Amino acid sequence: MAVERYGQFITLTAGNDTLQLPFVAYESGKQIEATMVDSARTADGIVRGSVIAQASKLELKWAVLSPAVWGQICTFFKNHFYFDATYYDMVSQGVVTKKFYVGDRSAMPFIVDVDTGVPTYYTECQANIIGVGESL
């Protein structure tokens, strides 16, 4: 019997470097499908245009991560501007692999050791990955 979980499996790959992301937090993992349009208005105000690209964006959030896991995720993004992400896509209704880059990343240090400055955990960890419009 399959176990249902909130979130999704997302695997990142760049060259020989692969990272299986932890399940995202409840109410996270939002998928956004953006449509890029080349358009203009005619003299009578009617919009004329055509679709030039489709691109995906994934909003990833984790409630709590250890410094080791958050550091591994941040290091992957630091080392790889472009990477492939494999995930279940809402448009195709199947598992796809697309090329992405990372946008902003943020987290809150939690229970910080006063002597070392090292946090015990990070909370509110998040990263947005933005598709470049290429499917692989």
SULQUIKA-V792660 format. One record per helix or strand of 3 or more residues. SS is the DSSP state (A for helix, B for strand). FROM is the first residue (numbers start at 1). TO is the last residue. If there is no record, write none. Layout:
# SULQUIKA-V792660
ss: [SS & SS]
from: [FROM & FROM]
to: [TO & TO]
This chain:
# SULQUIKA-V792660
ss: [B & B & B & B & A & B & B & B]
from: [11 & 17 & 30 & 47 & 67 & 82 & 94 & 119]
to: [14 & 20 & 41 & 66 & 79 & 89 & 112 & 135]
